[in-house]
């Protein structure tokens, strides 16, 4: 049985990202995976790392539980909208507050970093309202994906990481949306193996 944690980075629960989450979770469970779910927007925490790394802030219970679920998992699935070429502020705040030295990575005395989430794989599903994948890759160099995939998840040891881009959403009709949700179910099947 595969242990999967699905993390929704959209602050609002009434959107396509929630439909993607539901489609993925239902399919993963039907294919024998054990699934836990984190809705970042529903967590009660201060997203501001107000002291940087100079003073440790106490982690709120929701962040502690989210970290437990991530550490429990074998596969992490990050679903989020792209806003201003990156993730929503609450999702960035989640990483700032929870992905800390000694928790998701550490540095030795020589400054060499080791990811503490080694052995986990990942998938990133990004939705974009008015941006095509071609434009995102060619003009913006997949900047938000680079930040999340390389700058956060791979840095903390998660590998390999697959990614999927859905957009532009405002050009999708009902049939297109249903096709994407069908593809999400197939991705969950693949991830469950």
C-alpha positions in Angstrom: 0.0 0.0 0.0 1.5 3.3 -1.1 1.4 6.2 1.4 0.5 9.4 -0.4 0.0 12.9 1.0 -1.9 15.4 -1.1 -1.3 19.1 -0.4 -3.7 21.7 -1.7 -2.0 25.2 -1.9 -5.1 27.1 -3.0 -6.5 29.2 -0.2 -10.1 28.8 -1.4 -11.8 25.4 -1.3 -14.4 26.3 -4.1 -12.3 26.0 -7.3 -10.9 23.6 -9.9 -8.0 22.8 -7.6 -10.4 21.2 -5.2 -11.9 19.1 -8.0 -8.4 18.0 -8.9 -7.7 17.1 -5.3 -10.9 15.1 -5.1 -10.3 13.3 -8.4 -6.7 12.4 -7.4 -7.5 11.2 -3.9 -10.5 9.1 -4.9 -8.5 7.4 -7.7 -5.5 6.8 -5.4 -7.7 5.2 -2.8 -9.4 3.1 -5.4 -6.0 1.9 -6.5 -5.0 0.8 -3.0 -3.1 3.8 -1.7 -3.4 5.2 1.8 -4.0 8.9 1.4 -3.7 11.9 3.8 -4.8 15.4 2.9 -3.4 18.8 3.8 -5.4 21.9 2.8 -2.9 24.7 3.5 -5.6 27.4 3.3 -7.5 25.7 6.2 -4.5 25.6 8.5 -4.4 28.1 11.4 -0.8 29.5 11.4 1.2 32.7 11.0 2.7 32.5 7.5 5.3 35.2 8.3 8.7 33.9 9.3 9.2 37.2 11.2 12.6 36.5 12.7 14.1 34.7 9.6 16.4 32.0 10.9 17.8 34.0 13.8 15.0 32.9 16.2 12.8 29.8 16.0 9.1 30.4 16.1 6.9 27.8 17.8 5.1 25.7 15.2 1.4 25.8 15.4 -0.4 22.4 15.8 -1.6 22.4 12.1 2.0 22.8 10.9 3.2 20.0 13.2 0.5 17.7 11.9 1.2 18.6 8.3 4.9 17.8 8.8 4.0 14.5 10.4 1.9 13.7 7.3 4.6 14.7 4.9 7.2 12.6 6.8 4.8 9.6 7.0 4.3 9.7 3.2 6.3 8.0 0.4 4.9 10.2 -2.3 3.9 13.9 -2.0 1.5 15.6 -4.4 1.4 19.4 -4.5 -1.6 21.0 -6.2 -1.7 24.8 -6.5 -2.7 27.7 -8.7 -0.1 29.9 -10.3 -0.5 33.5 -9.2 2.1 36.1 -10.4 4.2 33.2 -11.8 4.4 31.5 -8.4 2.5 29.9 -5.7 -0.1 31.7 -3.5 1.3 33.6 -0.5 -0.2 31.1 2.0 1.6 28.2 0.4 4.9 30.1 0.4 4.3 31.0 4.0 3.7 27.3 4.7 7.2 26.5 3.4 8.8 29.5 5.1 7.4 28.4 8.5 7.4 24.6 8.3 10.4 23.6 6.0 13.1 24.6 8.5 16.7 23.6 9.2 16.7 20.4 11.3 13.2 19.6 10.1 13.3 19.1 6.3 17.0 19.8 5.7 20.3 20.2 7.6 23.7 21.6 7.0 26.9 20.1 8.3 29.9 22.0 9.7 31.3 22.5 6.2 28.0 24.0 4.9 26.9 21.0 2.9 23.2 20.6 2.8 21.4 17.3 3.2 17.6 16.9 2.5 15.8 15.2 5.3 12.9 14.1 3.0 15.0 11.6 1.1 13.2 8.5 -0.1 10.1 10.4 -1.0 8.9 11.1 -4.6 6.8 14.0 -5.7 4.3 15.4 -8.2 3.4 19.0 -8.8 0.2 19.9 -10.5 0.0 23.6 -11.4 -3.1 25.4 -12.7 -2.9 28.7 -14.5 -5.8 31.0 -15.4 -4.6 32.8 -18.5 -1.1 31.4 -19.3 -0.3 28.6 -21.7 2.4 26.0 -21.0 4.4 27.2 -24.0 4.4 30.8 -22.8 5.3 29.7 -19.3 8.3 27.7 -20.5 9.6 29.9 -23.2 9.0 33.4 -21.8 9.0 32.9 -18.1 11.4 29.9 -18.0 9.0 27.9 -15.7 10.0 30.2 -12.9 7.4 29.0 -10.4 8.1 25.4 -11.1 11.8 25.9 -10.6 11.2 27.5 -7.3 9.0 24.7 -6.0 10.6 21.7 -7.6 14.3 22.6 -7.3 14.5 25.4 -4.7 12.3 23.6 -2.1 11.3 20.0 -2.7 14.5 18.6 -4.3 16.6 20.7 -1.9 14.8 18.9 0.9 15.5 15.5 -0.7 12.3 14.7 -2.6 13.2 13.0 -5.9 12.2 12.3 -8.6 9.5 14.9 -9.0 7.0 14.9 -11.9 5.1 18.0 -12.9 1.9 18.7 -14.8 0.6 22.1 -16.0 -3.1 22.8 -16.6 -3.9 26.0 -18.4 -5.0 28.4 -19.5 -8.1 27.6 -17.4 -10.2 30.4 -18.8 -10.0 28.7 -22.2 -11.2 25.3 -20.9 -14.7 24.3 -21.6 -16.6 21.6 -19.6 -15.4 18.8 -21.9 -11.8 20.0 -21.5 -12.2 20.1 -17.7 -13.6 16.6 -17.6 -10.7 15.3 -19.7 -8.2 16.9 -17.3 -10.0 15.3 -14.3 -9.8 11.9 -16.1 -6.1 12.5 -16.7 -5.7 13.3 -12.9 -7.3 9.9 -12.1 -4.8 8.2 -14.4 -1.8 10.1 -12.7 -3.1 8.9 -9.3 -3.2 5.3 -10.7 0.4 5.7 -11.9 1.5 7.2 -8.5 -0.2 4.4 -6.6 2.1 1.7 -8.2 
